[in-house]
């Protein structure tokens, strides 16, 4: 019996021929140059099907025919599977980008998308297919602040040339471990740590540094502050990513409200839109919504007295975005998380709280959404039909295409809540007008090099 040592075979395959094949196989499988996780993660496996047998037969003696035949069959099956996926991916993108331009523009303004391949995000902006950009470490790896700014300025120029209002450009720059643009931006502690060391009167100093850094790149929305109550103990055993114990301001609702309100007011005054997150608060969860849907265990009365208090009071006191977590509030909607729930958005936030600001989902590519029954497409439609303004896709645009295709199809079937969409467009237009005004003011001071078109100014 011949044992196949994959590691040894891989080492033997690292020859010039192997590298040549690997390079051209990557090009064949991924001709657009985009870094979609499926293809890059699995490419070496398929590479091994073709390269390893040849090298083993040359250097280890002749390979048994039956092993070679089985390997070849597996390779062909993998190649057929990949070709099918590539075809599906091509057809998916084609369906979205060839949609009626007016419809794509109308729906696209409700999508904020992250990227790694700059050419791909340029294509989406050129089609008017999105209303916002999310930037994080994936976008900036190996780039200077000047290079990042040039990319974002180019996207804004494309938007302006189309006669559209400025793109919303957002990031997670909380301070501490969640400082997605540091470096090149300066590293600051969390807001809670800053206040503990420097006092409440220093919040504006913290905000001023943060806002200067963000605006220097062209970022106009920050997904901060974190107003989830800080858990008194360690994170739940299944919480690998949220880690509110490290990011939260305080366990005390009054302190969180005071600090979060000061931060939000100052950030808005300095030209960057703040975002309260993660409604309704992740403090009491023992699960991680990056992996699965969370579920509040408190009664609504308990939630209102504790976790909801900072959200409610800050929203009543200043203008800010609100980010909805993928968390079920059983007393309001036992089935769907807040990010997809019409009861939460319309009954609680819009009517009872009278919040008329912009609502954005937490990342729609999290496990809580993509692993849920139906997947990301129906979830996107449900979120828009709940009255959410912006759907956030932080990773590669591939999942955006699935969500947008389903949204386009839902519109053609008459399944979208057009009244909610019209109200949402008014809210987004208001924010765009504010950003537009700041751009025009900076242009008059000679700080930026592009000027919006007359059509954009009319929005």
Buried (B, 14 or more C-beta within 10 A) or exposed (E): EEEEEEEEBBEBBEBEEBEEBBEEBBEEBBEBEBBBEBBEEBBBEBBBBBBBBBBBBEEEEEBEEEBBEEBEEEBEEBBEEBEEBBEEBEEBBEBBBEBEEEEBBBBBBBBBBBBBBEEBBBBBBBBBBBBBBBBBEBBBEEEEBEEBBEBBBBBBBBBBEBBBBBBBBBBBBBBBEBBBBBEBBEEBBBBBBBBEEEEEEEBBEBBBBBBBBBBBBBBBBBBBBBBBBBBEEEBBEEBEEBBBBBBBBBBBBEBBBBBBBBBBBBBBEBBBBBBBBBBBBBBBBEBBBBBBBBBBEBEBEBBBEBBBBBBBBBBEEBBBBBBBBBBBBEBBBEEBBBBBBBBBBBBBBBEEBEBBBBBBBBBBBBBBBBEBEEBBBBBBBBBBBBBBBBBBBBBBBBBBBBBBBBBBBBBEEEEBBEEBBEBBBEBBBEBBBBBBEBBEEEBEEEEBEBBBBEEBBEB
